[in-house]
Structure formats: structure tokens, C-alpha cells
Amino acid sequence: MRAEDAERCAELEIILFPGDGPWPASAFVDELRAPHVRYFVVRDGDGTVAGYAGIALLGNGSGAESEVHTIGVDPDRQRRGIGGALLGAMLAEADRHGGPVFLEVRTDNDPAIEMYTRAGFAVVGTRRRYYQPSGADAYTMTRPAAADEVKGGHP
């Protein structure tokens, strides 16, 4: 993602998350300045951002972990693998960083929950009224560190 993509991402936020405090363009620009955060976009044929995603790489060594901040895909382009591709890019960054990966997802967002489950995430808790101002609940999901998955262990 580049700073000039922030306006389009903010437009998509309003469409995708109208009742949950959609991020303004300035929030995306601020995120891009943070050295521990990685943001990705998928563009359609004319260069328009069709989807975006961001992850924070936190801690280091045995304390390393990552947190998915957001994934958003233009409603006209959903169910075409864009979200999965963005998630894959973020998980590759997380695997290089090390440690487990965490995220929150609305409890009523079945397509996202299915995508995360396919990628190895499991629900570990519920955050009541997590999304504001809507008051929607969120599941907290986690995926073990890549090395733990290979060994069959847990974080």
C-alpha cells in the first residue's frame, strides 16, 4: 500500500464497515508510517484498489506475535480470492516475524470466519460489544506460530 491508496481504502471502509467506525484516510497514512506495520493492496485491471489488508508485527524472539488489523474487499469483487490472497501475504510476513497471529472478527461475518478457519485460525474467545458504535460482538481468533503448526504444538 502507498499513501496515495489511503483515500480509496477510506472509501471502501465506509461501504464495508459503516456502523463500526470506518477509518479515515489519515488513519491509513498514519499506519503506513509505523515501522512494525505492513499493509497490502490488490488492484484491479485499471489500478483501482480492489482490496486492502494490514498486520502489525509485535515483539521479537520468544515474545513475537502478530495482529491482523484489517482486511477489506470491494463488495463487487468479493468471493474471488482477493481476501485470501491478502491474508496469505500477511501470514507470510507473520511467519517471517515469528509467533502466533491474532485477530478479531465480527461474530456475524461468516465468510471471513470461514476464510480464517481455512487458514488455520481458531476461535479462542468472544469480545462483547467490541465494535463501536454498533456494539457488535467479535470473536478473537488465533493461529499458532508456523513452526508450532509444523510440530503440532501450541503457542
MODELLER restraints for C-alpha pairs under 7 A, 6 or more apart:
rsr = mdl.restraints
at = mdl.atoms
rsr.add(forms.Gaussian(group=physical.xy_distance, feature=features.Distance(at['CA:1:A'], at['CA:39:A']), mean=5.45, stdev=0.5))
rsr.add(forms.Gaussian(group=physical.xy_distance, feature=features.Distance(at['CA:1:A'], at['CA:40:A']), mean=4.90, stdev=0.5))
rsr.add(forms.Gaussian(group=physical.xy_distance, feature=features.Distance(at['CA:1:A'], at['CA:41:A']), mean=5.41, stdev=0.5))
rsr.add(forms.Gaussian(group=physical.xy_distance, feature=features.Distance(at['CA:3:A'], at['CA:29:A']), mean=5.60, stdev=0.5))
rsr.add(forms.Gaussian(group=physical.xy_distance, feature=features.Distance(at['CA:6:A'], at['CA:25:A']), mean=4.73, stdev=0.5))
rsr.add(forms.Gaussian(group=physical.xy_distance, feature=features.Distance(at['CA:6:A'], at['CA:28:A']), mean=5.60, stdev=0.5))
rsr.add(forms.Gaussian(group=physical.xy_distance, feature=features.Distance(at['CA:6:A'], at['CA:29:A']), mean=6.32, stdev=0.5))
rsr.add(forms.Gaussian(group=physical.xy_distance, feature=features.Distance(at['CA:7:A'], at['CA:25:A']), mean=5.04, stdev=0.5))
rsr.add(forms.Gaussian(group=physical.xy_distance, feature=features.Distance(at['CA:8:A'], at['CA:49:A']), mean=6.63, stdev=0.5))
rsr.add(forms.Gaussian(group=physical.xy_distance, feature=features.Distance(at['CA:9:A'], at['CA:25:A']), mean=6.98, stdev=0.5))
rsr.add(forms.Gaussian(group=physical.xy_distance, feature=features.Distance(at['CA:9:A'], at['CA:52:A']), mean=6.94, stdev=0.5))
rsr.add(forms.Gaussian(group=physical.xy_distance, feature=features.Distance(at['CA:10:A'], at['CA:23:A']), mean=5.95, stdev=0.5))
rsr.add(forms.Gaussian(group=physical.xy_distance, feature=features.Distance(at['CA:10:A'], at['CA:24:A']), mean=5.12, stdev=0.5))
rsr.add(forms.Gaussian(group=physical.xy_distance, feature=features.Distance(at['CA:10:A'], at['CA:25:A']), mean=5.03, stdev=0.5))
rsr.add(forms.Gaussian(group=physical.xy_distance, feature=features.Distance(at['CA:12:A'], at['CA:74:A']), mean=6.35, stdev=0.5))
rsr.add(forms.Gaussian(group=physical.xy_distance, feature=features.Distance(at['CA:13:A'], at['CA:22:A']), mean=5.06, stdev=0.5))
rsr.add(forms.Gaussian(group=physical.xy_distance, feature=features.Distance(at['CA:13:A'], at['CA:23:A']), mean=6.27, stdev=0.5))
rsr.add(forms.Gaussian(group=physical.xy_distance, feature=features.Distance(at['CA:14:A'], at['CA:22:A']), mean=5.51, stdev=0.5))
rsr.add(forms.Gaussian(group=physical.xy_distance, feature=features.Distance(at['CA:19:A'], at['CA:133:A']), mean=6.20, stdev=0.5))
rsr.add(forms.Gaussian(group=physical.xy_distance, feature=features.Distance(at['CA:19:A'], at['CA:134:A']), mean=5.19, stdev=0.5))
rsr.add(forms.Gaussian(group=physical.xy_distance, feature=features.Distance(at['CA:20:A'], at['CA:131:A']), mean=5.52, stdev=0.5))
rsr.add(forms.Gaussian(group=physical.xy_distance, feature=features.Distance(at['CA:20:A'], at['CA:132:A']), mean=5.02, stdev=0.5))
rsr.add(forms.Gaussian(group=physical.xy_distance, feature=features.Distance(at['CA:20:A'], at['CA:133:A']), mean=5.57, stdev=0.5))
rsr.add(forms.Gaussian(group=physical.xy_distance, feature=features.Distance(at['CA:20:A'], at['CA:134:A']), mean=5.62, stdev=0.5))
rsr.add(forms.Gaussian(group=physical.xy_distance, feature=features.Distance(at['CA:21:A'], at['CA:132:A']), mean=6.24, stdev=0.5))
rsr.add(forms.Gaussian(group=physical.xy_distance, feature=features.Distance(at['CA:21:A'], at['CA:133:A']), mean=6.50, stdev=0.5))
rsr.add(forms.Gaussian(group=physical.xy_distance, feature=features.Distance(at['CA:31:A'], at['CA:37:A']), mean=6.70, stdev=0.5))
rsr.add(forms.Gaussian(group=physical.xy_distance, feature=features.Distance(at['CA:36:A'], at['CA:56:A']), mean=5.77, stdev=0.5))
rsr.add(forms.Gaussian(group=physical.xy_distance, feature=features.Distance(at['CA:36:A'], at['CA:57:A']), mean=5.30, stdev=0.5))
rsr.add(forms.Gaussian(group=physical.xy_distance, feature=features.Distance(at['CA:36:A'], at['CA:58:A']), mean=6.81, stdev=0.5))
rsr.add(forms.Gaussian(group=physical.xy_distance, feature=features.Distance(at['CA:37:A'], at['CA:55:A']), mean=5.71, stdev=0.5))
rsr.add(forms.Gaussian(group=physical.xy_distance, feature=features.Distance(at['CA:37:A'], at['CA:56:A']), mean=4.37, stdev=0.5))
rsr.add(forms.Gaussian(group=physical.xy_distance, feature=features.Distance(at['CA:37:A'], at['CA:57:A']), mean=6.09, stdev=0.5))
rsr.add(forms.Gaussian(group=physical.xy_distance, feature=features.Distance(at['CA:38:A'], at['CA:54:A']), mean=5.61, stdev=0.5))
rsr.add(forms.Gaussian(group=physical.xy_distance, feature=features.Distance(at['CA:38:A'], at['CA:55:A']), mean=5.47, stdev=0.5))
rsr.add(forms.Gaussian(group=physical.xy_distance, feature=features.Distance(at['CA:38:A'], at['CA:56:A']), mean=6.47, stdev=0.5))
rsr.add(forms.Gaussian(group=physical.xy_distance, feature=features.Distance(at['CA:39:A'], at['CA:53:A']), mean=5.57, stdev=0.5))
rsr.add(forms.Gaussian(group=physical.xy_distance, feature=features.Distance(at['CA:39:A'], at['CA:54:A']), mean=4.19, stdev=0.5))
rsr.add(forms.Gaussian(group=physical.xy_distance, feature=features.Distance(at['CA:39:A'], at['CA:55:A']), mean=6.55, stdev=0.5))
rsr.add(forms.Gaussian(group=physical.xy_distance, feature=features.Distance(at['CA:40:A'], at['CA:52:A']), mean=5.52, stdev=0.5))
rsr.add(forms.Gaussian(group=physical.xy_distance, feature=features.Distance(at['CA:40:A'], at['CA:53:A']), mean=5.30, stdev=0.5))
rsr.add(forms.Gaussian(group=physical.xy_distance, feature=features.Distance(at['CA:40:A'], at['CA:54:A']), mean=6.35, stdev=0.5))
rsr.add(forms.Gaussian(group=physical.xy_distance, feature=features.Distance(at['CA:40:A'], at['CA:86:A']), mean=6.80, stdev=0.5))
rsr.add(forms.Gaussian(group=physical.xy_distance, feature=features.Distance(at['CA:41:A'], at['CA:49:A']), mean=6.34, stdev=0.5))
rsr.add(forms.Gaussian(group=physical.xy_distance, feature=features.Distance(at['CA:41:A'], at['CA:51:A']), mean=5.52, stdev=0.5))
rsr.add(forms.Gaussian(group=physical.xy_distance, feature=features.Distance(at['CA:41:A'], at['CA:52:A']), mean=4.25, stdev=0.5))
rsr.add(forms.Gaussian(group=physical.xy_distance, feature=features.Distance(at['CA:41:A'], at['CA:53:A']), mean=6.52, stdev=0.5))
rsr.add(forms.Gaussian(group=physical.xy_distance, feature=features.Distance(at['CA:42:A'], at['CA:49:A']), mean=5.82, stdev=0.5))
rsr.add(forms.Gaussian(group=physical.xy_distance, feature=features.Distance(at['CA:42:A'], at['CA:50:A']), mean=5.58, stdev=0.5))
rsr.add(forms.Gaussian(group=physical.xy_distance, feature=features.Distance(at['CA:42:A'], at['CA:51:A']), mean=5.16, stdev=0.5))
rsr.add(forms.Gaussian(group=physical.xy_distance, feature=features.Distance(at['CA:42:A'], at['CA:52:A']), mean=6.39, stdev=0.5))
rsr.add(forms.Gaussian(group=physical.xy_distance, feature=features.Distance(at['CA:43:A'], at['CA:49:A']), mean=4.39, stdev=0.5))
rsr.add(forms.Gaussian(group=physical.xy_distance, feature=features.Distance(at['CA:43:A'], at['CA:50:A']), mean=5.17, stdev=0.5))
rsr.add(forms.Gaussian(group=physical.xy_distance, feature=features.Distance(at['CA:44:A'], at['CA:50:A']), mean=5.88, stdev=0.5))
rsr.add(forms.Gaussian(group=physical.xy_distance, feature=features.Distance(at['CA:50:A'], at['CA:73:A']), mean=5.91, stdev=0.5))
rsr.add(forms.Gaussian(group=physical.xy_distance, feature=features.Distance(at['CA:50:A'], at['CA:74:A']), mean=5.37, stdev=0.5))
rsr.add(forms.Gaussian(group=physical.xy_distance, feature=features.Distance(at['CA:50:A'], at['CA:77:A']), mean=6.84, stdev=0.5))
rsr.add(forms.Gaussian(group=physical.xy_distance, feature=features.Distance(at['CA:51:A'], at['CA:72:A']), mean=5.43, stdev=0.5))
rsr.add(forms.Gaussian(group=physical.xy_distance, feature=features.Distance(at['CA:51:A'], at['CA:73:A']), mean=4.07, stdev=0.5))
rsr.add(forms.Gaussian(group=physical.xy_distance, feature=features.Distance(at['CA:51:A'], at['CA:74:A']), mean=6.00, stdev=0.5))
rsr.add(forms.Gaussian(group=physical.xy_distance, feature=features.Distance(at['CA:51:A'], at['CA:82:A']), mean=6.73, stdev=0.5))
rsr.add(forms.Gaussian(group=physical.xy_distance, feature=features.Distance(at['CA:52:A'], at['CA:71:A']), mean=5.77, stdev=0.5))
rsr.add(forms.Gaussian(group=physical.xy_distance, feature=features.Distance(at['CA:52:A'], at['CA:72:A']), mean=5.40, stdev=0.5))
rsr.add(forms.Gaussian(group=physical.xy_distance, feature=features.Distance(at['CA:52:A'], at['CA:73:A']), mean=6.55, stdev=0.5))
rsr.add(forms.Gaussian(group=physical.xy_distance, feature=features.Distance(at['CA:53:A'], at['CA:70:A']), mean=5.23, stdev=0.5))
rsr.add(forms.Gaussian(group=physical.xy_distance, feature=features.Distance(at['CA:53:A'], at['CA:71:A']), mean=4.21, stdev=0.5))
rsr.add(forms.Gaussian(group=physical.xy_distance, feature=features.Distance(at['CA:53:A'], at['CA:72:A']), mean=6.36, stdev=0.5))
rsr.add(forms.Gaussian(group=physical.xy_distance, feature=features.Distance(at['CA:53:A'], at['CA:86:A']), mean=6.11, stdev=0.5))
rsr.add(forms.Gaussian(group=physical.xy_distance, feature=features.Distance(at['CA:54:A'], at['CA:68:A']), mean=6.17, stdev=0.5))
rsr.add(forms.Gaussian(group=physical.xy_distance, feature=features.Distance(at['CA:54:A'], at['CA:69:A']), mean=5.29, stdev=0.5))
rsr.add(forms.Gaussian(group=physical.xy_distance, feature=features.Distance(at['CA:54:A'], at['CA:70:A']), mean=5.38, stdev=0.5))
rsr.add(forms.Gaussian(group=physical.xy_distance, feature=features.Distance(at['CA:54:A'], at['CA:71:A']), mean=6.74, stdev=0.5))
rsr.add(forms.Gaussian(group=physical.xy_distance, feature=features.Distance(at['CA:55:A'], at['CA:66:A']), mean=6.80, stdev=0.5))
rsr.add(forms.Gaussian(group=physical.xy_distance, feature=features.Distance(at['CA:55:A'], at['CA:67:A']), mean=5.58, stdev=0.5))
rsr.add(forms.Gaussian(group=physical.xy_distance, feature=features.Distance(at['CA:55:A'], at['CA:68:A']), mean=4.32, stdev=0.5))
rsr.add(forms.Gaussian(group=physical.xy_distance, feature=features.Distance(at['CA:55:A'], at['CA:69:A']), mean=5.20, stdev=0.5))
rsr.add(forms.Gaussian(group=physical.xy_distance, feature=features.Distance(at['CA:55:A'], at['CA:90:A']), mean=6.27, stdev=0.5))
rsr.add(forms.Gaussian(group=physical.xy_distance, feature=features.Distance(at['CA:56:A'], at['CA:66:A']), mean=5.51, stdev=0.5))
rsr.add(forms.Gaussian(group=physical.xy_distance, feature=features.Distance(at['CA:56:A'], at['CA:67:A']), mean=5.19, stdev=0.5))
rsr.add(forms.Gaussian(group=physical.xy_distance, feature=features.Distance(at['CA:56:A'], at['CA:68:A']), mean=6.42, stdev=0.5))
rsr.add(forms.Gaussian(group=physical.xy_distance, feature=features.Distance(at['CA:56:A'], at['CA:69:A']), mean=6.90, stdev=0.5))
rsr.add(forms.Gaussian(group=physical.xy_distance, feature=features.Distance(at['CA:57:A'], at['CA:65:A']), mean=6.32, stdev=0.5))
rsr.add(forms.Gaussian(group=physical.xy_distance, feature=features.Distance(at['CA:57:A'], at['CA:66:A']), mean=4.56, stdev=0.5))
rsr.add(forms.Gaussian(group=physical.xy_distance, feature=features.Distance(at['CA:57:A'], at['CA:67:A']), mean=6.75, stdev=0.5))
rsr.add(forms.Gaussian(group=physical.xy_distance, feature=features.Distance(at['CA:57:A'], at['CA:94:A']), mean=6.67, stdev=0.5))
rsr.add(forms.Gaussian(group=physical.xy_distance, feature=features.Distance(at['CA:57:A'], at['CA:97:A']), mean=6.72, stdev=0.5))
rsr.add(forms.Gaussian(group=physical.xy_distance, feature=features.Distance(at['CA:58:A'], at['CA:64:A']), mean=5.78, stdev=0.5))
rsr.add(forms.Gaussian(group=physical.xy_distance, feature=features.Distance(at['CA:58:A'], at['CA:65:A']), mean=5.30, stdev=0.5))
rsr.add(forms.Gaussian(group=physical.xy_distance, feature=features.Distance(at['CA:58:A'], at['CA:66:A']), mean=5.51, stdev=0.5))
rsr.add(forms.Gaussian(group=physical.xy_distance, feature=features.Distance(at['CA:59:A'], at['CA:65:A']), mean=6.24, stdev=0.5))
rsr.add(forms.Gaussian(group=physical.xy_distance, feature=features.Distance(at['CA:64:A'], at['CA:97:A']), mean=6.99, stdev=0.5))
rsr.add(forms.Gaussian(group=physical.xy_distance, feature=features.Distance(at['CA:64:A'], at['CA:98:A']), mean=5.71, stdev=0.5))
rsr.add(forms.Gaussian(group=physical.xy_distance, feature=features.Distance(at['CA:64:A'], at['CA:99:A']), mean=4.87, stdev=0.5))
rsr.add(forms.Gaussian(group=physical.xy_distance, feature=features.Distance(at['CA:65:A'], at['CA:98:A']), mean=6.39, stdev=0.5))
rsr.add(forms.Gaussian(group=physical.xy_distance, feature=features.Distance(at['CA:65:A'], at['CA:99:A']), mean=4.42, stdev=0.5))
rsr.add(forms.Gaussian(group=physical.xy_distance, feature=features.Distance(at['CA:65:A'], at['CA:100:A']), mean=5.03, stdev=0.5))
rsr.add(forms.Gaussian(group=physical.xy_distance, feature=features.Distance(at['CA:65:A'], at['CA:101:A']), mean=5.83, stdev=0.5))
rsr.add(forms.Gaussian(group=physical.xy_distance, feature=features.Distance(at['CA:66:A'], at['CA:94:A']), mean=5.97, stdev=0.5))
rsr.add(forms.Gaussian(group=physical.xy_distance, feature=features.Distance(at['CA:66:A'], at['CA:99:A']), mean=6.99, stdev=0.5))
rsr.add(forms.Gaussian(group=physical.xy_distance, feature=features.Distance(at['CA:66:A'], at['CA:100:A']), mean=6.37, stdev=0.5))
rsr.add(forms.Gaussian(group=physical.xy_distance, feature=features.Distance(at['CA:66:A'], at['CA:101:A']), mean=4.63, stdev=0.5))
rsr.add(forms.Gaussian(group=physical.xy_distance, feature=features.Distance(at['CA:66:A'], at['CA:102:A']), mean=6.25, stdev=0.5))
rsr.add(forms.Gaussian(group=physical.xy_distance, feature=features.Distance(at['CA:67:A'], at['CA:101:A']), mean=5.56, stdev=0.5))
rsr.add(forms.Gaussian(group=physical.xy_distance, feature=features.Distance(at['CA:67:A'], at['CA:102:A']), mean=4.76, stdev=0.5))
rsr.add(forms.Gaussian(group=physical.xy_distance, feature=features.Distance(at['CA:67:A'], at['CA:103:A']), mean=5.66, stdev=0.5))
rsr.add(forms.Gaussian(group=physical.xy_distance, feature=features.Distance(at['CA:68:A'], at['CA:102:A']), mean=6.29, stdev=0.5))
rsr.add(forms.Gaussian(group=physical.xy_distance, feature=features.Distance(at['CA:68:A'], at['CA:103:A']), mean=5.10, stdev=0.5))
rsr.add(forms.Gaussian(group=physical.xy_distance, feature=features.Distance(at['CA:71:A'], at['CA:83:A']), mean=6.81, stdev=0.5))
rsr.add(forms.Gaussian(group=physical.xy_distance, feature=features.Distance(at['CA:73:A'], at['CA:83:A']), mean=6.44, stdev=0.5))
rsr.add(forms.Gaussian(group=physical.xy_distance, feature=features.Distance(at['CA:84:A'], at['CA:115:A']), mean=6.84, stdev=0.5))
rsr.add(forms.Gaussian(group=physical.xy_distance, feature=features.Distance(at['CA:95:A'], at['CA:145:A']), mean=6.92, stdev=0.5))
rsr.add(forms.Gaussian(group=physical.xy_distance, feature=features.Distance(at['CA:95:A'], at['CA:146:A']), mean=5.86, stdev=0.5))
rsr.add(forms.Gaussian(group=physical.xy_distance, feature=features.Distance(at['CA:98:A'], at['CA:145:A']), mean=6.20, stdev=0.5))
rsr.add(forms.Gaussian(group=physical.xy_distance, feature=features.Distance(at['CA:99:A'], at['CA:144:A']), mean=6.98, stdev=0.5))
rsr.add(forms.Gaussian(group=physical.xy_distance, feature=features.Distance(at['CA:99:A'], at['CA:145:A']), mean=4.39, stdev=0.5))
rsr.add(forms.Gaussian(group=physical.xy_distance, feature=features.Distance(at['CA:100:A'], at['CA:142:A']), mean=6.81, stdev=0.5))
rsr.add(forms.Gaussian(group=physical.xy_distance, feature=features.Distance(at['CA:100:A'], at['CA:143:A']), mean=5.64, stdev=0.5))
rsr.add(forms.Gaussian(group=physical.xy_distance, feature=features.Distance(at['CA:100:A'], at['CA:144:A']), mean=4.43, stdev=0.5))
rsr.add(forms.Gaussian(group=physical.xy_distance, feature=features.Distance(at['CA:100:A'], at['CA:145:A']), mean=4.13, stdev=0.5))
rsr.add(forms.Gaussian(group=physical.xy_distance, feature=features.Distance(at['CA:100:A'], at['CA:155:A']), mean=6.47, stdev=0.5))
rsr.add(forms.Gaussian(group=physical.xy_distance, feature=features.Distance(at['CA:101:A'], at['CA:142:A']), mean=5.47, stdev=0.5))
rsr.add(forms.Gaussian(group=physical.xy_distance, feature=features.Distance(at['CA:101:A'], at['CA:143:A']), mean=5.17, stdev=0.5))
rsr.add(forms.Gaussian(group=physical.xy_distance, feature=features.Distance(at['CA:101:A'], at['CA:144:A']), mean=6.53, stdev=0.5))
rsr.add(forms.Gaussian(group=physical.xy_distance, feature=features.Distance(at['CA:101:A'], at['CA:145:A']), mean=6.98, stdev=0.5))
rsr.add(forms.Gaussian(group=physical.xy_distance, feature=features.Distance(at['CA:102:A'], at['CA:141:A']), mean=5.71, stdev=0.5))
rsr.add(forms.Gaussian(group=physical.xy_distance, feature=features.Distance(at['CA:102:A'], at['CA:142:A']), mean=4.43, stdev=0.5))
rsr.add(forms.Gaussian(group=physical.xy_distance, feature=features.Distance(at['CA:102:A'], at['CA:143:A']), mean=6.62, stdev=0.5))
rsr.add(forms.Gaussian(group=physical.xy_distance, feature=features.Distance(at['CA:103:A'], at['CA:140:A']), mean=5.76, stdev=0.5))
rsr.add(forms.Gaussian(group=physical.xy_distance, feature=features.Distance(at['CA:103:A'], at['CA:141:A']), mean=5.39, stdev=0.5))
rsr.add(forms.Gaussian(group=physical.xy_distance, feature=features.Distance(at['CA:103:A'], at['CA:142:A']), mean=6.49, stdev=0.5))
rsr.add(forms.Gaussian(group=physical.xy_distance, feature=features.Distance(at['CA:104:A'], at['CA:138:A']), mean=5.78, stdev=0.5))
rsr.add(forms.Gaussian(group=physical.xy_distance, feature=features.Distance(at['CA:104:A'], at['CA:139:A']), mean=5.49, stdev=0.5))
rsr.add(forms.Gaussian(group=physical.xy_distance, feature=features.Distance(at['CA:104:A'], at['CA:140:A']), mean=4.59, stdev=0.5))
rsr.add(forms.Gaussian(group=physical.xy_distance, feature=features.Distance(at['CA:104:A'], at['CA:141:A']), mean=6.20, stdev=0.5))
rsr.add(forms.Gaussian(group=physical.xy_distance, feature=features.Distance(at['CA:105:A'], at['CA:138:A']), mean=5.09, stdev=0.5))
rsr.add(forms.Gaussian(group=physical.xy_distance, feature=features.Distance(at['CA:105:A'], at['CA:139:A']), mean=5.40, stdev=0.5))
rsr.add(forms.Gaussian(group=physical.xy_distance, feature=features.Distance(at['CA:105:A'], at['CA:140:A']), mean=6.75, stdev=0.5))
rsr.add(forms.Gaussian(group=physical.xy_distance, feature=features.Distance(at['CA:106:A'], at['CA:136:A']), mean=6.72, stdev=0.5))
rsr.add(forms.Gaussian(group=physical.xy_distance, feature=features.Distance(at['CA:106:A'], at['CA:137:A']), mean=5.88, stdev=0.5))
rsr.add(forms.Gaussian(group=physical.xy_distance, feature=features.Distance(at['CA:106:A'], at['CA:138:A']), mean=4.27, stdev=0.5))
rsr.add(forms.Gaussian(group=physical.xy_distance, feature=features.Distance(at['CA:106:A'], at['CA:139:A']), mean=6.27, stdev=0.5))
rsr.add(forms.Gaussian(group=physical.xy_distance, feature=features.Distance(at['CA:107:A'], at['CA:137:A']), mean=5.89, stdev=0.5))
rsr.add(forms.Gaussian(group=physical.xy_distance, feature=features.Distance(at['CA:107:A'], at['CA:138:A']), mean=5.07, stdev=0.5))
rsr.add(forms.Gaussian(group=physical.xy_distance, feature=features.Distance(at['CA:107:A'], at['CA:139:A']), mean=5.69, stdev=0.5))
rsr.add(forms.Gaussian(group=physical.xy_distance, feature=features.Distance(at['CA:120:A'], at['CA:143:A']), mean=5.65, stdev=0.5))
rsr.add(forms.Gaussian(group=physical.xy_distance, feature=features.Distance(at['CA:121:A'], at['CA:141:A']), mean=5.86, stdev=0.5))
rsr.add(forms.Gaussian(group=physical.xy_distance, feature=features.Distance(at['CA:121:A'], at['CA:142:A']), mean=5.03, stdev=0.5))
rsr.add(forms.Gaussian(group=physical.xy_distance, feature=features.Distance(at['CA:121:A'], at['CA:143:A']), mean=4.32, stdev=0.5))
rsr.add(forms.Gaussian(group=physical.xy_distance, feature=features.Distance(at['CA:122:A'], at['CA:141:A']), mean=5.18, stdev=0.5))
rsr.add(forms.Gaussian(group=physical.xy_distance, feature=features.Distance(at['CA:122:A'], at['CA:142:A']), mean=5.56, stdev=0.5))
rsr.add(forms.Gaussian(group=physical.xy_distance, feature=features.Distance(at['CA:122:A'], at['CA:143:A']), mean=6.53, stdev=0.5))
rsr.add(forms.Gaussian(group=physical.xy_distance, feature=features.Distance(at['CA:123:A'], at['CA:139:A']), mean=6.24, stdev=0.5))
rsr.add(forms.Gaussian(group=physical.xy_distance, feature=features.Distance(at['CA:123:A'], at['CA:140:A']), mean=5.81, stdev=0.5))
rsr.add(forms.Gaussian(group=physical.xy_distance, feature=features.Distance(at['CA:123:A'], at['CA:141:A']), mean=4.29, stdev=0.5))
rsr.add(forms.Gaussian(group=physical.xy_distance, feature=features.Distance(at['CA:123:A'], at['CA:142:A']), mean=6.65, stdev=0.5))
rsr.add(forms.Gaussian(group=physical.xy_distance, feature=features.Distance(at['CA:124:A'], at['CA:140:A']), mean=5.73, stdev=0.5))
rsr.add(forms.Gaussian(group=physical.xy_distance, feature=features.Distance(at['CA:124:A'], at['CA:141:A']), mean=5.49, stdev=0.5))
rsr.add(forms.Gaussian(group=physical.xy_distance, feature=features.Distance(at['CA:124:A'], at['CA:142:A']), mean=6.81, stdev=0.5))
rsr.add(forms.Gaussian(group=physical.xy_distance, feature=features.Distance(at['CA:125:A'], at['CA:139:A']), mean=5.77, stdev=0.5))
rsr.add(forms.Gaussian(group=physical.xy_distance, feature=features.Distance(at['CA:125:A'], at['CA:140:A']), mean=5.11, stdev=0.5))
rsr.add(forms.Gaussian(group=physical.xy_distance, feature=features.Distance(at['CA:126:A'], at['CA:138:A']), mean=5.69, stdev=0.5))
rsr.add(forms.Gaussian(group=physical.xy_distance, feature=features.Distance(at['CA:126:A'], at['CA:139:A']), mean=4.44, stdev=0.5))
rsr.add(forms.Gaussian(group=physical.xy_distance, feature=features.Distance(at['CA:126:A'], at['CA:140:A']), mean=5.79, stdev=0.5))
rsr.add(forms.Gaussian(group=physical.xy_distance, feature=features.Distance(at['CA:127:A'], at['CA:137:A']), mean=5.73, stdev=0.5))
rsr.add(forms.Gaussian(group=physical.xy_distance, feature=features.Distance(at['CA:127:A'], at['CA:138:A']), mean=5.12, stdev=0.5))
rsr.add(forms.Gaussian(group=physical.xy_distance, feature=features.Distance(at['CA:127:A'], at['CA:139:A']), mean=6.13, stdev=0.5))
rsr.add(forms.Gaussian(group=physical.xy_distance, feature=features.Distance(at['CA:127:A'], at['CA:140:A']), mean=6.96, stdev=0.5))
rsr.add(forms.Gaussian(group=physical.xy_distance, feature=features.Distance(at['CA:128:A'], at['CA:137:A']), mean=4.62, stdev=0.5))
rsr.add(forms.Gaussian(group=physical.xy_distance, feature=features.Distance(at['CA:128:A'], at['CA:138:A']), mean=6.56, stdev=0.5))
rsr.add(forms.Gaussian(group=physical.xy_distance, feature=features.Distance(at['CA:129:A'], at['CA:135:A']), mean=4.18, stdev=0.5))
rsr.add(forms.Gaussian(group=physical.xy_distance, feature=features.Distance(at['CA:129:A'], at['CA:136:A']), mean=4.94, stdev=0.5))
rsr.add(forms.Gaussian(group=physical.xy_distance, feature=features.Distance(at['CA:129:A'], at['CA:137:A']), mean=4.65, stdev=0.5))
rsr.add(forms.Gaussian(group=physical.xy_distance, feature=features.Distance(at['CA:130:A'], at['CA:136:A']), mean=6.14, stdev=0.5))
rsr.add(forms.Gaussian(group=physical.xy_distance, feature=features.Distance(at['CA:130:A'], at['CA:137:A']), mean=5.31, stdev=0.5))
rsr.add(forms.Gaussian(group=physical.xy_distance, feature=features.Distance(at['CA:130:A'], at['CA:138:A']), mean=5.82, stdev=0.5))
rsr.add(forms.Gaussian(group=physical.xy_distance, feature=features.Distance(at['CA:131:A'], at['CA:137:A']), mean=6.50, stdev=0.5))
rsr.add(forms.Gaussian(group=physical.xy_distance, feature=features.Distance(at['CA:144:A'], at['CA:154:A']), mean=5.99, stdev=0.5))
rsr.add(forms.Gaussian(group=physical.xy_distance, feature=features.Distance(at['CA:144:A'], at['CA:155:A']), mean=5.61, stdev=0.5))
rsr.add(forms.Gaussian(group=physical.xy_distance, feature=features.Distance(at['CA:145:A'], at['CA:155:A']), mean=6.58, stdev=0.5))
rsr.add(forms.Gaussian(group=physical.xy_distance, feature=features.Distance(at['CA:148:A'], at['CA:154:A']), mean=5.78, stdev=0.5))
rsr.add(forms.Gaussian(group=physical.xy_distance, feature=features.Distance(at['CA:148:A'], at['CA:155:A']), mean=6.78, stdev=0.5))
